[in-house]
Amino acid sequence: MTMAKLKRDKETSTAVQKIVLLLFGIGPILVMLWFLSSNGFFNPPGT
């Protein structure tokens, strides 16, 4: 019983770690890209 519980908790914690890594790893990059594109950073000069 306890081994199954430990295994399930370990799987849950790895899933949580992946979600946190995704949130804090890719999140800021997406926010930066959105901010730059909303300010016209990716538009060609002179338009």
mmCIF file as Biopython writes it, N, C-alpha, C and O atoms, coordinates in Angstrom:
data_model
#
loop_
_atom_site.group_PDB
_atom_site.id
_atom_site.type_symbol
_atom_site.label_atom_id
_atom_site.label_alt_id
_atom_site.label_comp_id
_atom_site.label_asym_id
_atom_site.label_entity_id
_atom_site.label_seq_id
_atom_site.pdbx_PDB_ins_code
_atom_site.Cartn_x
_atom_site.Cartn_y
_atom_site.Cartn_z
_atom_site.occupancy
_atom_site.B_iso_or_equiv
_atom_site.auth_seq_id
_atom_site.auth_asym_id
_atom_site.pdbx_PDB_model_num
ATOM 1   N N  . MET A ? 1  ? 0.831  -1.202 0.000   1.0 0.0 1  A 1 
ATOM 2   C CA . MET A ? 1  ? 0.000  0.000  0.000   1.0 0.0 1  A 1 
ATOM 3   C C  . MET A ? 1  ? 0.867  1.254  0.000   1.0 0.0 1  A 1 
ATOM 4   O O  . MET A ? 1  ? 0.653  2.165  -0.799  1.0 0.0 1  A 1 
ATOM 5   N N  . THR A ? 2  ? 1.845  1.295  0.899   1.0 0.0 2  A 1 
ATOM 6   C CA . THR A ? 2  ? 2.658  2.501  0.987   1.0 0.0 2  A 1 
ATOM 7   C C  . THR A ? 2  ? 3.538  2.670  -0.250  1.0 0.0 2  A 1 
ATOM 8   O O  . THR A ? 2  ? 3.789  3.799  -0.672  1.0 0.0 2  A 1 
ATOM 9   N N  . MET A ? 3  ? 4.007  1.581  -0.831  1.0 0.0 3  A 1 
ATOM 10  C CA . MET A ? 3  ? 4.842  1.691  -2.032  1.0 0.0 3  A 1 
ATOM 11  C C  . MET A ? 3  ? 4.052  2.285  -3.195  1.0 0.0 3  A 1 
ATOM 12  O O  . MET A ? 3  ? 4.562  3.128  -3.934  1.0 0.0 3  A 1 
ATOM 13  N N  . ALA A ? 4  ? 2.804  1.842  -3.352  1.0 0.0 4  A 1 
ATOM 14  C CA . ALA A ? 4  ? 1.979  2.384  -4.429  1.0 0.0 4  A 1 
ATOM 15  C C  . ALA A ? 4  ? 1.713  3.867  -4.202  1.0 0.0 4  A 1 
ATOM 16  O O  . ALA A ? 4  ? 1.711  4.660  -5.144  1.0 0.0 4  A 1 
ATOM 17  N N  . LYS A ? 5  ? 1.488  4.230  -2.948  1.0 0.0 5  A 1 
ATOM 18  C CA . LYS A ? 5  ? 1.229  5.641  -2.635  1.0 0.0 5  A 1 
ATOM 19  C C  . LYS A ? 5  ? 2.478  6.477  -2.932  1.0 0.0 5  A 1 
ATOM 20  O O  . LYS A ? 5  ? 2.384  7.563  -3.505  1.0 0.0 5  A 1 
ATOM 21  N N  . LEU A ? 6  ? 3.628  5.970  -2.545  1.0 0.0 6  A 1 
ATOM 22  C CA . LEU A ? 6  ? 4.864  6.702  -2.812  1.0 0.0 6  A 1 
ATOM 23  C C  . LEU A ? 6  ? 5.098  6.847  -4.313  1.0 0.0 6  A 1 
ATOM 24  O O  . LEU A ? 6  ? 5.513  7.908  -4.780  1.0 0.0 6  A 1 
ATOM 25  N N  . LYS A ? 7  ? 4.834  5.789  -5.063  1.0 0.0 7  A 1 
ATOM 26  C CA . LYS A ? 7  ? 5.028  5.853  -6.505  1.0 0.0 7  A 1 
ATOM 27  C C  . LYS A ? 7  ? 4.075  6.869  -7.130  1.0 0.0 7  A 1 
ATOM 28  O O  . LYS A ? 7  ? 4.470  7.644  -8.001  1.0 0.0 7  A 1 
ATOM 29  N N  . ARG A ? 8  ? 2.824  6.863  -6.684  1.0 0.0 8  A 1 
ATOM 30  C CA . ARG A ? 8  ? 1.851  7.803  -7.233  1.0 0.0 8  A 1 
ATOM 31  C C  . ARG A ? 8  ? 2.234  9.237  -6.879  1.0 0.0 8  A 1 
ATOM 32  O O  . ARG A ? 8  ? 2.109  10.130 -7.716  1.0 0.0 8  A 1 
ATOM 33  N N  . ASP A ? 9  ? 2.696  9.471  -5.653  1.0 0.0 9  A 1 
ATOM 34  C CA . ASP A ? 9  ? 3.128  10.810 -5.262  1.0 0.0 9  A 1 
ATOM 35  C C  . ASP A ? 9  ? 4.333  11.254 -6.090  1.0 0.0 9  A 1 
ATOM 36  O O  . ASP A ? 9  ? 4.436  12.418 -6.474  1.0 0.0 9  A 1 
ATOM 37  N N  . LYS A ? 10 ? 5.235  10.322 -6.358  1.0 0.0 10 A 1 
ATOM 38  C CA . LYS A ? 10 ? 6.407  10.660 -7.159  1.0 0.0 10 A 1 
ATOM 39  C C  . LYS A ? 10 ? 5.996  11.039 -8.587  1.0 0.0 10 A 1 
ATOM 40  O O  . LYS A ? 10 ? 6.517  12.002 -9.150  1.0 0.0 10 A 1 
ATOM 41  N N  . GLU A ? 11 ? 5.059  10.277 -9.170  1.0 0.0 11 A 1 
ATOM 42  C CA . GLU A ? 11 ? 4.589  10.598 -10.514 1.0 0.0 11 A 1 
ATOM 43  C C  . GLU A ? 11 ? 3.883  11.954 -10.533 1.0 0.0 11 A 1 
ATOM 44  O O  . GLU A ? 11 ? 4.048  12.735 -11.471 1.0 0.0 11 A 1 
ATOM 45  N N  . THR A ? 12 ? 3.101  12.225 -9.497  1.0 0.0 12 A 1 
ATOM 46  C CA . THR A ? 12 ? 2.407  13.502 -9.415  1.0 0.0 12 A 1 
ATOM 47  C C  . THR A ? 12 ? 3.412  14.637 -9.300  1.0 0.0 12 A 1 
ATOM 48  O O  . THR A ? 12 ? 3.252  15.674 -9.944  1.0 0.0 12 A 1 
ATOM 49  N N  . SER A ? 13 ? 4.452  14.452 -8.481  1.0 0.0 13 A 1 
ATOM 50  C CA . SER A ? 13 ? 5.421  15.525 -8.295  1.0 0.0 13 A 1 
ATOM 51  C C  . SER A ? 13 ? 6.200  15.783 -9.584  1.0 0.0 13 A 1 
ATOM 52  O O  . SER A ? 13 ? 6.537  16.931 -9.877  1.0 0.0 13 A 1 
ATOM 53  N N  . THR A ? 14 ? 6.492  14.738 -10.357 1.0 0.0 14 A 1 
ATOM 54  C CA . THR A ? 14 ? 7.192  14.981 -11.618 1.0 0.0 14 A 1 
ATOM 55  C C  . THR A ? 14 ? 6.288  15.723 -12.597 1.0 0.0 14 A 1 
ATOM 56  O O  . THR A ? 14 ? 6.759  16.567 -13.359 1.0 0.0 14 A 1 
ATOM 57  N N  . ALA A ? 15 ? 4.981  15.410 -12.579 1.0 0.0 15 A 1 
ATOM 58  C CA . ALA A ? 15 ? 4.049  16.135 -13.448 1.0 0.0 15 A 1 
ATOM 59  C C  . ALA A ? 15 ? 3.986  17.597 -13.029 1.0 0.0 15 A 1 
ATOM 60  O O  . ALA A ? 15 ? 3.976  18.488 -13.878 1.0 0.0 15 A 1 
ATOM 61  N N  . VAL A ? 16 ? 3.943  17.847 -11.733 1.0 0.0 16 A 1 
ATOM 62  C CA . VAL A ? 16 ? 3.909  19.222 -11.238 1.0 0.0 16 A 1 
ATOM 63  C C  . VAL A ? 16 ? 5.208  19.942 -11.614 1.0 0.0 16 A 1 
ATOM 64  O O  . VAL A ? 16 ? 5.184  21.112 -11.994 1.0 0.0 16 A 1 
ATOM 65  N N  . GLN A ? 17 ? 6.328  19.249 -11.507 1.0 0.0 17 A 1 
ATOM 66  C CA . GLN A ? 17 ? 7.610  19.856 -11.875 1.0 0.0 17 A 1 
ATOM 67  C C  . GLN A ? 17 ? 7.637  20.236 -13.351 1.0 0.0 17 A 1 
ATOM 68  O O  . GLN A ? 17 ? 8.161  21.290 -13.714 1.0 0.0 17 A 1 
ATOM 69  N N  . LYS A ? 18 ? 7.074  19.380 -14.200 1.0 0.0 18 A 1 
ATOM 70  C CA . LYS A ? 18 ? 7.037  19.686 -15.630 1.0 0.0 18 A 1 
ATOM 71  C C  . LYS A ? 18 ? 6.171  20.898 -15.903 1.0 0.0 18 A 1 
ATOM 72  O O  . LYS A ? 18 ? 6.522  21.744 -16.724 1.0 0.0 18 A 1 
ATOM 73  N N  . ILE A ? 19 ? 5.026  20.987 -15.209 1.0 0.0 19 A 1 
ATOM 74  C CA . ILE A ? 19 ? 4.137  22.135 -15.411 1.0 0.0 19 A 1 
ATOM 75  C C  . ILE A ? 19 ? 4.819  23.414 -14.955 1.0 0.0 19 A 1 
ATOM 76  O O  . ILE A ? 19 ? 4.744  24.435 -15.638 1.0 0.0 19 A 1 
ATOM 77  N N  . VAL A ? 20 ? 5.485  23.366 -13.803 1.0 0.0 20 A 1 
ATOM 78  C CA . VAL A ? 20 ? 6.170  24.561 -13.286 1.0 0.0 20 A 1 
ATOM 79  C C  . VAL A ? 20 ? 7.301  24.963 -14.218 1.0 0.0 20 A 1 
ATOM 80  O O  . VAL A ? 20 ? 7.496  26.149 -14.483 1.0 0.0 20 A 1 
ATOM 81  N N  . LEU A ? 21 ? 8.050  23.983 -14.717 1.0 0.0 21 A 1 
ATOM 82  C CA . LEU A ? 21 ? 9.141  24.272 -15.637 1.0 0.0 21 A 1 
ATOM 83  C C  . LEU A ? 21 ? 8.615  24.916 -16.912 1.0 0.0 21 A 1 
ATOM 84  O O  . LEU A ? 21 ? 9.202  25.868 -17.429 1.0 0.0 21 A 1 
ATOM 85  N N  . LEU A ? 22 ? 7.506  24.388 -17.412 1.0 0.0 22 A 1 
ATOM 86  C CA . LEU A ? 22 ? 6.894  24.950 -18.610 1.0 0.0 22 A 1 
ATOM 87  C C  . LEU A ? 22 ? 6.438  26.382 -18.364 1.0 0.0 22 A 1 
ATOM 88  O O  . LEU A ? 22 ? 6.655  27.269 -19.190 1.0 0.0 22 A 1 
ATOM 89  N N  . LEU A ? 23 ? 5.802  26.594 -17.210 1.0 0.0 23 A 1 
ATOM 90  C CA . LEU A ? 23 ? 5.255  27.906 -16.877 1.0 0.0 23 A 1 
ATOM 91  C C  . LEU A ? 23 ? 6.362  28.944 -16.754 1.0 0.0 23 A 1 
ATOM 92  O O  . LEU A ? 23 ? 6.273  30.024 -17.340 1.0 0.0 23 A 1 
ATOM 93  N N  . PHE A ? 24 ? 7.408  28.619 -15.989 1.0 0.0 24 A 1 
ATOM 94  C CA . PHE A ? 24 ? 8.464  29.592 -15.733 1.0 0.0 24 A 1 
ATOM 95  C C  . PHE A ? 24 ? 9.545  29.592 -16.807 1.0 0.0 24 A 1 
ATOM 96  O O  . PHE A ? 24 ? 10.328 30.539 -16.882 1.0 0.0 24 A 1 
ATOM 97  N N  . GLY A ? 25 ? 9.609  28.554 -17.640 1.0 0.0 25 A 1 
ATOM 98  C CA . GLY A ? 25 ? 10.614 28.514 -18.695 1.0 0.0 25 A 1 
ATOM 99  C C  . GLY A ? 25 ? 10.118 29.151 -19.977 1.0 0.0 25 A 1 
ATOM 100 O O  . GLY A ? 25 ? 10.803 29.990 -20.562 1.0 0.0 25 A 1 
ATOM 101 N N  . ILE A ? 26 ? 8.926  28.755 -20.420 1.0 0.0 26 A 1 
ATOM 102 C CA . ILE A ? 26 ? 8.396  29.231 -21.693 1.0 0.0 26 A 1 
ATOM 103 C C  . ILE A ? 26 ? 7.519  30.467 -21.510 1.0 0.0 26 A 1 
ATOM 104 O O  . ILE A ? 26 ? 7.417  31.298 -22.413 1.0 0.0 26 A 1 
ATOM 105 N N  . GLY A ? 27 ? 6.892  30.589 -20.351 1.0 0.0 27 A 1 
ATOM 106 C CA . GLY A ? 27 ? 6.005  31.719 -20.082 1.0 0.0 27 A 1 
ATOM 107 C C  . GLY A ? 27 ? 6.653  33.083 -20.304 1.0 0.0 27 A 1 
ATOM 108 O O  . GLY A ? 27 ? 6.120  33.891 -21.065 1.0 0.0 27 A 1 
ATOM 109 N N  . PRO A ? 28 ? 7.783  33.360 -19.665 1.0 0.0 28 A 1 
ATOM 110 C CA . PRO A ? 28 ? 8.428  34.662 -19.852 1.0 0.0 28 A 1 
ATOM 111 C C  . PRO A ? 28 ? 8.845  34.926 -21.296 1.0 0.0 28 A 1 
ATOM 112 O O  . PRO A ? 28 ? 8.805  36.068 -21.753 1.0 0.0 28 A 1 
ATOM 113 N N  . ILE A ? 29 ? 9.247  33.875 -22.017 1.0 0.0 29 A 1 
ATOM 114 C CA . ILE A ? 29 ? 9.629  34.046 -23.417 1.0 0.0 29 A 1 
ATOM 115 C C  . ILE A ? 29 ? 8.410  34.460 -24.240 1.0 0.0 29 A 1 
ATOM 116 O O  . ILE A ? 29 ? 8.493  35.355 -25.080 1.0 0.0 29 A 1 
ATOM 117 N N  . LEU A ? 30 ? 7.275  33.799 -23.990 1.0 0.0 30 A 1 
ATOM 118 C CA . LEU A ? 30 ? 6.054  34.165 -24.709 1.0 0.0 30 A 1 
ATOM 119 C C  . LEU A ? 30 ? 5.622  35.590 -24.363 1.0 0.0 30 A 1 
ATOM 120 O O  . LEU A ? 30 ? 5.175  36.334 -25.236 1.0 0.0 30 A 1 
ATOM 121 N N  . VAL A ? 31 ? 5.754  35.966 -23.104 1.0 0.0 31 A 1 
ATOM 122 C CA . VAL A ? 31 ? 5.391  37.329 -22.699 1.0 0.0 31 A 1 
ATOM 123 C C  . VAL A ? 31 ? 6.301  38.342 -23.387 1.0 0.0 31 A 1 
ATOM 124 O O  . VAL A ? 31 ? 5.829  39.381 -23.849 1.0 0.0 31 A 1 
ATOM 125 N N  . MET A ? 32 ? 7.595  38.053 -23.461 1.0 0.0 32 A 1 
ATOM 126 C CA . MET A ? 32 ? 8.523  38.969 -24.134 1.0 0.0 32 A 1 
ATOM 127 C C  . MET A ? 32 ? 8.196  39.096 -25.619 1.0 0.0 32 A 1 
ATOM 128 O O  . MET A ? 32 ? 8.187  40.200 -26.163 1.0 0.0 32 A 1 
ATOM 129 N N  . LEU A ? 33 ? 7.925  37.962 -26.276 1.0 0.0 33 A 1 
ATOM 130 C CA . LEU A ? 33 ? 7.579  38.012 -27.698 1.0 0.0 33 A 1 
ATOM 131 C C  . LEU A ? 33 ? 6.295  38.798 -27.925 1.0 0.0 33 A 1 
ATOM 132 O O  . LEU A ? 33 ? 6.206  39.587 -28.866 1.0 0.0 33 A 1 
ATOM 133 N N  . TRP A ? 34 ? 5.295  38.586 -27.065 1.0 0.0 34 A 1 
ATOM 134 C CA . TRP A ? 34 ? 4.040  39.325 -27.191 1.0 0.0 34 A 1 
ATOM 135 C C  . TRP A ? 34 ? 4.270  40.820 -26.976 1.0 0.0 34 A 1 
ATOM 136 O O  . TRP A ? 34 ? 3.719  41.643 -27.707 1.0 0.0 34 A 1 
ATOM 137 N N  . PHE A ? 35 ? 5.074  41.174 -25.983 1.0 0.0 35 A 1 
ATOM 138 C CA . PHE A ? 35 ? 5.352  42.584 -25.696 1.0 0.0 35 A 1 
ATOM 139 C C  . PHE A ? 35 ? 6.070  43.244 -26.865 1.0 0.0 35 A 1 
ATOM 140 O O  . PHE A ? 35 ? 5.714  44.349 -27.272 1.0 0.0 35 A 1 
ATOM 141 N N  . LEU A ? 36 ? 7.081  42.569 -27.405 1.0 0.0 36 A 1 
ATOM 142 C CA . LEU A ? 36 ? 7.828  43.144 -28.523 1.0 0.0 36 A 1 
ATOM 143 C C  . LEU A ? 36 ? 6.949  43.285 -29.761 1.0 0.0 36 A 1 
ATOM 144 O O  . LEU A ? 36 ? 7.017  44.296 -30.460 1.0 0.0 36 A 1 
ATOM 145 N N  . SER A ? 37 ? 6.130  42.280 -30.032 1.0 0.0 37 A 1 
ATOM 146 C CA . SER A ? 37 ? 5.289  42.369 -31.226 1.0 0.0 37 A 1 
ATOM 147 C C  . SER A ? 37 ? 4.190  43.406 -31.045 1.0 0.0 37 A 1 
ATOM 148 O O  . SER A ? 37 ? 3.780  44.036 -32.020 1.0 0.0 37 A 1 
ATOM 149 N N  . SER A ? 38 ? 3.705  43.598 -29.830 1.0 0.0 38 A 1 
ATOM 150 C CA . SER A ? 38 ? 2.664  44.614 -29.620 1.0 0.0 38 A 1 
ATOM 151 C C  . SER A ? 38 ? 3.255  46.020 -29.744 1.0 0.0 38 A 1 
ATOM 152 O O  . SER A ? 38 ? 2.531  46.970 -30.041 1.0 0.0 38 A 1 
ATOM 153 N N  . ASN A ? 39 ? 4.554  46.156 -29.522 1.0 0.0 39 A 1 
ATOM 154 C CA . ASN A ? 39 ? 5.201  47.460 -29.691 1.0 0.0 39 A 1 
ATOM 155 C C  . ASN A ? 39 ? 5.746  47.661 -31.097 1.0 0.0 39 A 1 
ATOM 156 O O  . ASN A ? 39 ? 6.394  48.673 -31.366 1.0 0.0 39 A 1 
ATOM 157 N N  . GLY A ? 40 ? 5.496  46.716 -31.997 1.0 0.0 40 A 1 
ATOM 158 C CA . GLY A ? 40 ? 5.940  46.861 -33.380 1.0 0.0 40 A 1 
ATOM 159 C C  . GLY A ? 40 ? 7.394  46.522 -33.598 1.0 0.0 40 A 1 
ATOM 160 O O  . GLY A ? 40 ? 7.994  46.998 -34.562 1.0 0.0 40 A 1 
ATOM 161 N N  . PHE A ? 41 ? 7.977  45.716 -32.736 1.0 0.0 41 A 1 
ATOM 162 C CA . PHE A ? 41 ? 9.397  45.385 -32.861 1.0 0.0 41 A 1 
ATOM 163 C C  . PHE A ? 41 ? 9.673  44.561 -34.107 1.0 0.0 41 A 1 
ATOM 164 O O  . PHE A ? 41 ? 10.731 44.709 -34.720 1.0 0.0 41 A 1 
ATOM 165 N N  . PHE A ? 42 ? 8.739  43.692 -34.496 1.0 0.0 42 A 1 
ATOM 166 C CA . PHE A ? 42 ? 8.966  42.802 -35.625 1.0 0.0 42 A 1 
ATOM 167 C C  . PHE A ? 42 ? 8.496  43.400 -36.945 1.0 0.0 42 A 1 
ATOM 168 O O  . PHE A ? 42 ? 8.639  42.759 -37.986 1.0 0.0 42 A 1 
ATOM 169 N N  . ASN A ? 43 ? 7.944  44.599 -36.934 1.0 0.0 43 A 1 
ATOM 170 C CA . ASN A ? 43 ? 7.542  45.239 -38.183 1.0 0.0 43 A 1 
ATOM 171 C C  . ASN A ? 43 ? 8.772  45.751 -38.923 1.0 0.0 43 A 1 
ATOM 172 O O  . ASN A ? 43 ? 9.732  46.188 -38.289 1.0 0.0 43 A 1 
ATOM 173 N N  . PRO A ? 44 ? 8.759  45.706 -40.252 1.0 0.0 44 A 1 
ATOM 174 C CA . PRO A ? 44 ? 9.908  46.241 -40.985 1.0 0.0 44 A 1 
ATOM 175 C C  . PRO A ? 44 ? 10.033 47.747 -40.753 1.0 0.0 44 A 1 
ATOM 176 O O  . PRO A ? 44 ? 9.021  48.429 -40.586 1.0 0.0 44 A 1 
ATOM 177 N N  . PRO A ? 45 ? 11.237 48.265 -40.741 1.0 0.0 45 A 1 
ATOM 178 C CA . PRO A ? 45 ? 11.416 49.706 -40.495 1.0 0.0 45 A 1 
ATOM 179 C C  . PRO A ? 45 ? 10.789 50.547 -41.610 1.0 0.0 45 A 1 
ATOM 180 O O  . PRO A ? 45 ? 10.793 50.155 -42.777 1.0 0.0 45 A 1 
ATOM 181 N N  . GLY A ? 46 ? 10.263 51.684 -41.236 1.0 0.0 46 A 1 
ATOM 182 C CA . GLY A ? 46 ? 9.679  52.598 -42.197 1.0 0.0 46 A 1 
ATOM 183 C C  . GLY A ? 46 ? 8.212  52.374 -42.478 1.0 0.0 46 A 1 
ATOM 184 O O  . GLY A ? 46 ? 7.643  53.038 -43.344 1.0 0.0 46 A 1 
ATOM 185 N N  . THR A ? 47 ? 7.576  51.439 -41.756 1.0 0.0 47 A 1 
ATOM 186 C CA . THR A ? 47 ? 6.143  51.218 -41.989 1.0 0.0 47 A 1 
ATOM 187 C C  . THR A ? 47 ? 5.349  51.720 -40.799 1.0 0.0 47 A 1 
ATOM 188 O O  . THR A ? 47 ? 4.121  51.628 -40.794 1.0 0.0 47 A 1 
#
